[in-house]
């Protein structure tokens, strides 16, 4: 492997890790932020979505 290909691999890995972290943050916001929202319709939609994915919520 050349130095250029090692740098490219490191950059790709870094971008992938950053994208995965951003997706986890967004997913956490959706599950918890919207799930604990006060408006009943938003809460019910998040609650139903959690049940459809077999995610325990209570």
Phi and psi restraints in degrees (range 20) as a CNS / XPLOR table:
assign (resid 1 and name C) (resid 2 and name N)
       (resid 2 and name CA) (resid 2 and name C) 1.0 -93.4 20.0 2
assign (resid 2 and name N) (resid 2 and name CA)
       (resid 2 and name C) (resid 3 and name N) 1.0 167.3 20.0 2
assign (resid 2 and name C) (resid 3 and name N)
       (resid 3 and name CA) (resid 3 and name C) 1.0 -64.0 20.0 2
assign (resid 3 and name N) (resid 3 and name CA)
       (resid 3 and name C) (resid 4 and name N) 1.0 -37.2 20.0 2
assign (resid 3 and name C) (resid 4 and name N)
       (resid 4 and name CA) (resid 4 and name C) 1.0 -62.4 20.0 2
assign (resid 4 and name N) (resid 4 and name CA)
       (resid 4 and name C) (resid 5 and name N) 1.0 -43.0 20.0 2
assign (resid 4 and name C) (resid 5 and name N)
       (resid 5 and name CA) (resid 5 and name C) 1.0 -70.0 20.0 2
assign (resid 5 and name N) (resid 5 and name CA)
       (resid 5 and name C) (resid 6 and name N) 1.0 -32.6 20.0 2
assign (resid 5 and name C) (resid 6 and name N)
       (resid 6 and name CA) (resid 6 and name C) 1.0 -65.3 20.0 2
assign (resid 6 and name N) (resid 6 and name CA)
       (resid 6 and name C) (resid 7 and name N) 1.0 -41.6 20.0 2
assign (resid 6 and name C) (resid 7 and name N)
       (resid 7 and name CA) (resid 7 and name C) 1.0 -63.9 20.0 2
assign (resid 7 and name N) (resid 7 and name CA)
       (resid 7 and name C) (resid 8 and name N) 1.0 -40.9 20.0 2
assign (resid 7 and name C) (resid 8 and name N)
       (resid 8 and name CA) (resid 8 and name C) 1.0 -64.4 20.0 2
assign (resid 8 and name N) (resid 8 and name CA)
       (resid 8 and name C) (resid 9 and name N) 1.0 -41.2 20.0 2
assign (resid 8 and name C) (resid 9 and name N)
       (resid 9 and name CA) (resid 9 and name C) 1.0 -65.0 20.0 2
assign (resid 9 and name N) (resid 9 and name CA)
       (resid 9 and name C) (resid 10 and name N) 1.0 -41.7 20.0 2
assign (resid 9 and name C) (resid 10 and name N)
       (resid 10 and name CA) (resid 10 and name C) 1.0 -64.8 20.0 2
assign (resid 10 and name N) (resid 10 and name CA)
       (resid 10 and name C) (resid 11 and name N) 1.0 -40.0 20.0 2
assign (resid 10 and name C) (resid 11 and name N)
       (resid 11 and name CA) (resid 11 and name C) 1.0 -66.4 20.0 2
assign (resid 11 and name N) (resid 11 and name CA)
       (resid 11 and name C) (resid 12 and name N) 1.0 -40.5 20.0 2
assign (resid 11 and name C) (resid 12 and name N)
       (resid 12 and name CA) (resid 12 and name C) 1.0 -64.9 20.0 2
assign (resid 12 and name N) (resid 12 and name CA)
       (resid 12 and name C) (resid 13 and name N) 1.0 -43.1 20.0 2
assign (resid 12 and name C) (resid 13 and name N)
       (resid 13 and name CA) (resid 13 and name C) 1.0 -63.5 20.0 2
assign (resid 13 and name N) (resid 13 and name CA)
       (resid 13 and name C) (resid 14 and name N) 1.0 -40.5 20.0 2
assign (resid 13 and name C) (resid 14 and name N)
       (resid 14 and name CA) (resid 14 and name C) 1.0 -64.2 20.0 2
assign (resid 14 and name N) (resid 14 and name CA)
       (resid 14 and name C) (resid 15 and name N) 1.0 -43.5 20.0 2
assign (resid 14 and name C) (resid 15 and name N)
       (resid 15 and name CA) (resid 15 and name C) 1.0 -65.1 20.0 2
assign (resid 15 and name N) (resid 15 and name CA)
       (resid 15 and name C) (resid 16 and name N) 1.0 -40.2 20.0 2
assign (resid 15 and name C) (resid 16 and name N)
       (resid 16 and name CA) (resid 16 and name C) 1.0 -64.0 20.0 2
assign (resid 16 and name N) (resid 16 and name CA)
       (resid 16 and name C) (resid 17 and name N) 1.0 -43.2 20.0 2
assign (resid 16 and name C) (resid 17 and name N)
       (resid 17 and name CA) (resid 17 and name C) 1.0 -64.3 20.0 2
assign (resid 17 and name N) (resid 17 and name CA)
       (resid 17 and name C) (resid 18 and name N) 1.0 -41.0 20.0 2
assign (resid 17 and name C) (resid 18 and name N)
       (resid 18 and name CA) (resid 18 and name C) 1.0 -65.1 20.0 2
assign (resid 18 and name N) (resid 18 and name CA)
       (resid 18 and name C) (resid 19 and name N) 1.0 -41.2 20.0 2
assign (resid 18 and name C) (resid 19 and name N)
       (resid 19 and name CA) (resid 19 and name C) 1.0 -66.2 20.0 2
assign (resid 19 and name N) (resid 19 and name CA)
       (resid 19 and name C) (resid 20 and name N) 1.0 -40.4 20.0 2
assign (resid 19 and name C) (resid 20 and name N)
       (resid 20 and name CA) (resid 20 and name C) 1.0 -65.0 20.0 2
assign (resid 20 and name N) (resid 20 and name CA)
       (resid 20 and name C) (resid 21 and name N) 1.0 -41.2 20.0 2
assign (resid 20 and name C) (resid 21 and name N)
       (resid 21 and name CA) (resid 21 and name C) 1.0 -64.2 20.0 2
assign (resid 21 and name N) (resid 21 and name CA)
       (resid 21 and name C) (resid 22 and name N) 1.0 -43.2 20.0 2
assign (resid 21 and name C) (resid 22 and name N)
       (resid 22 and name CA) (resid 22 and name C) 1.0 -63.0 20.0 2
assign (resid 22 and name N) (resid 22 and name CA)
       (resid 22 and name C) (resid 23 and name N) 1.0 -39.9 20.0 2
assign (resid 22 and name C) (resid 23 and name N)
       (resid 23 and name CA) (resid 23 and name C) 1.0 -65.4 20.0 2
assign (resid 23 and name N) (resid 23 and name CA)
       (resid 23 and name C) (resid 24 and name N) 1.0 -38.6 20.0 2
assign (resid 23 and name C) (resid 24 and name N)
       (resid 24 and name CA) (resid 24 and name C) 1.0 -66.4 20.0 2
assign (resid 24 and name N) (resid 24 and name CA)
       (resid 24 and name C) (resid 25 and name N) 1.0 -40.1 20.0 2
assign (resid 24 and name C) (resid 25 and name N)
       (resid 25 and name CA) (resid 25 and name C) 1.0 -63.7 20.0 2
assign (resid 25 and name N) (resid 25 and name CA)
       (resid 25 and name C) (resid 26 and name N) 1.0 -44.9 20.0 2
assign (resid 25 and name C) (resid 26 and name N)
       (resid 26 and name CA) (resid 26 and name C) 1.0 -63.4 20.0 2
assign (resid 26 and name N) (resid 26 and name CA)
       (resid 26 and name C) (resid 27 and name N) 1.0 -44.0 20.0 2
assign (resid 26 and name C) (resid 27 and name N)
       (resid 27 and name CA) (resid 27 and name C) 1.0 -62.4 20.0 2
assign (resid 27 and name N) (resid 27 and name CA)
       (resid 27 and name C) (resid 28 and name N) 1.0 -40.9 20.0 2
assign (resid 27 and name C) (resid 28 and name N)
       (resid 28 and name CA) (resid 28 and name C) 1.0 -63.5 20.0 2
assign (resid 28 and name N) (resid 28 and name CA)
       (resid 28 and name C) (resid 29 and name N) 1.0 -40.7 20.0 2
assign (resid 28 and name C) (resid 29 and name N)
       (resid 29 and name CA) (resid 29 and name C) 1.0 -61.5 20.0 2
assign (resid 29 and name N) (resid 29 and name CA)
       (resid 29 and name C) (resid 30 and name N) 1.0 -44.4 20.0 2
assign (resid 29 and name C) (resid 30 and name N)
       (resid 30 and name CA) (resid 30 and name C) 1.0 -63.2 20.0 2
assign (resid 30 and name N) (resid 30 and name CA)
       (resid 30 and name C) (resid 31 and name N) 1.0 -47.2 20.0 2
assign (resid 30 and name C) (resid 31 and name N)
       (resid 31 and name CA) (resid 31 and name C) 1.0 -68.3 20.0 2
assign (resid 31 and name N) (resid 31 and name CA)
       (resid 31 and name C) (resid 32 and name N) 1.0 -43.7 20.0 2
assign (resid 31 and name C) (resid 32 and name N)
       (resid 32 and name CA) (resid 32 and name C) 1.0 -100.0 20.0 2
assign (resid 32 and name N) (resid 32 and name CA)
       (resid 32 and name C) (resid 33 and name N) 1.0 -43.9 20.0 2
assign (resid 32 and name C) (resid 33 and name N)
       (resid 33 and name CA) (resid 33 and name C) 1.0 -64.1 20.0 2
assign (resid 33 and name N) (resid 33 and name CA)
       (resid 33 and name C) (resid 34 and name N) 1.0 -49.6 20.0 2
assign (resid 33 and name C) (resid 34 and name N)
       (resid 34 and name CA) (resid 34 and name C) 1.0 -76.5 20.0 2
assign (resid 34 and name N) (resid 34 and name CA)
       (resid 34 and name C) (resid 35 and name N) 1.0 -33.0 20.0 2
assign (resid 34 and name C) (resid 35 and name N)
       (resid 35 and name CA) (resid 35 and name C) 1.0 -63.7 20.0 2
assign (resid 35 and name N) (resid 35 and name CA)
       (resid 35 and name C) (resid 36 and name N) 1.0 -30.5 20.0 2
assign (resid 35 and name C) (resid 36 and name N)
       (resid 36 and name CA) (resid 36 and name C) 1.0 -101.8 20.0 2
assign (resid 36 and name N) (resid 36 and name CA)
       (resid 36 and name C) (resid 37 and name N) 1.0 15.5 20.0 2
assign (resid 36 and name C) (resid 37 and name N)
       (resid 37 and name CA) (resid 37 and name C) 1.0 -67.7 20.0 2
assign (resid 37 and name N) (resid 37 and name CA)
       (resid 37 and name C) (resid 38 and name N) 1.0 153.6 20.0 2
assign (resid 37 and name C) (resid 38 and name N)
       (resid 38 and name CA) (resid 38 and name C) 1.0 -75.9 20.0 2
assign (resid 38 and name N) (resid 38 and name CA)
       (resid 38 and name C) (resid 39 and name N) 1.0 -42.9 20.0 2
assign (resid 38 and name C) (resid 39 and name N)
       (resid 39 and name CA) (resid 39 and name C) 1.0 -59.0 20.0 2
assign (resid 39 and name N) (resid 39 and name CA)
       (resid 39 and name C) (resid 40 and name N) 1.0 128.1 20.0 2
assign (resid 39 and name C) (resid 40 and name N)
       (resid 40 and name CA) (resid 40 and name C) 1.0 -62.1 20.0 2
assign (resid 40 and name N) (resid 40 and name CA)
       (resid 40 and name C) (resid 41 and name N) 1.0 -36.4 20.0 2
assign (resid 40 and name C) (resid 41 and name N)
       (resid 41 and name CA) (resid 41 and name C) 1.0 -65.9 20.0 2
assign (resid 41 and name N) (resid 41 and name CA)
       (resid 41 and name C) (resid 42 and name N) 1.0 -40.9 20.0 2
assign (resid 41 and name C) (resid 42 and name N)
       (resid 42 and name CA) (resid 42 and name C) 1.0 -66.1 20.0 2
assign (resid 42 and name N) (resid 42 and name CA)
       (resid 42 and name C) (resid 43 and name N) 1.0 -44.0 20.0 2
assign (resid 42 and name C) (resid 43 and name N)
       (resid 43 and name CA) (resid 43 and name C) 1.0 -61.3 20.0 2
assign (resid 43 and name N) (resid 43 and name CA)
       (resid 43 and name C) (resid 44 and name N) 1.0 -45.8 20.0 2
assign (resid 43 and name C) (resid 44 and name N)
       (resid 44 and name CA) (resid 44 and name C) 1.0 -63.9 20.0 2
assign (resid 44 and name N) (resid 44 and name CA)
       (resid 44 and name C) (resid 45 and name N) 1.0 -38.4 20.0 2
assign (resid 44 and name C) (resid 45 and name N)
       (resid 45 and name CA) (resid 45 and name C) 1.0 -64.4 20.0 2
assign (resid 45 and name N) (resid 45 and name CA)
       (resid 45 and name C) (resid 46 and name N) 1.0 -44.1 20.0 2
assign (resid 45 and name C) (resid 46 and name N)
       (resid 46 and name CA) (resid 46 and name C) 1.0 -66.2 20.0 2
assign (resid 46 and name N) (resid 46 and name CA)
       (resid 46 and name C) (resid 47 and name N) 1.0 -39.4 20.0 2
assign (resid 46 and name C) (resid 47 and name N)
       (resid 47 and name CA) (resid 47 and name C) 1.0 -62.6 20.0 2
assign (resid 47 and name N) (resid 47 and name CA)
       (resid 47 and name C) (resid 48 and name N) 1.0 -45.6 20.0 2
assign (resid 47 and name C) (resid 48 and name N)
       (resid 48 and name CA) (resid 48 and name C) 1.0 -65.4 20.0 2
assign (resid 48 and name N) (resid 48 and name CA)
       (resid 48 and name C) (resid 49 and name N) 1.0 -37.4 20.0 2
assign (resid 48 and name C) (resid 49 and name N)
       (resid 49 and name CA) (resid 49 and name C) 1.0 -65.3 20.0 2
assign (resid 49 and name N) (resid 49 and name CA)
       (resid 49 and name C) (resid 50 and name N) 1.0 -40.7 20.0 2
assign (resid 49 and name C) (resid 50 and name N)
       (resid 50 and name CA) (resid 50 and name C) 1.0 -62.5 20.0 2
assign (resid 50 and name N) (resid 50 and name CA)
       (resid 50 and name C) (resid 51 and name N) 1.0 -42.1 20.0 2
assign (resid 50 and name C) (resid 51 and name N)
       (resid 51 and name CA) (resid 51 and name C) 1.0 -65.6 20.0 2
assign (resid 51 and name N) (resid 51 and name CA)
       (resid 51 and name C) (resid 52 and name N) 1.0 -36.6 20.0 2
assign (resid 51 and name C) (resid 52 and name N)
       (resid 52 and name CA) (resid 52 and name C) 1.0 -66.5 20.0 2
assign (resid 52 and name N) (resid 52 and name CA)
       (resid 52 and name C) (resid 53 and name N) 1.0 -25.3 20.0 2
assign (resid 52 and name C) (resid 53 and name N)
       (resid 53 and name CA) (resid 53 and name C) 1.0 -97.7 20.0 2
assign (resid 53 and name N) (resid 53 and name CA)
       (resid 53 and name C) (resid 54 and name N) 1.0 10.7 20.0 2
assign (resid 53 and name C) (resid 54 and name N)
       (resid 54 and name CA) (resid 54 and name C) 1.0 59.4 20.0 2
assign (resid 54 and name N) (resid 54 and name CA)
       (resid 54 and name C) (resid 55 and name N) 1.0 34.8 20.0 2
assign (resid 54 and name C) (resid 55 and name N)
       (resid 55 and name CA) (resid 55 and name C) 1.0 -92.3 20.0 2
assign (resid 55 and name N) (resid 55 and name CA)
       (resid 55 and name C) (resid 56 and name N) 1.0 120.2 20.0 2
assign (resid 55 and name C) (resid 56 and name N)
       (resid 56 and name CA) (resid 56 and name C) 1.0 -69.4 20.0 2
assign (resid 56 and name N) (resid 56 and name CA)
       (resid 56 and name C) (resid 57 and name N) 1.0 131.3 20.0 2
assign (resid 56 and name C) (resid 57 and name N)
       (resid 57 and name CA) (resid 57 and name C) 1.0 -127.9 20.0 2
assign (resid 57 and name N) (resid 57 and name CA)
       (resid 57 and name C) (resid 58 and name N) 1.0 -6.9 20.0 2
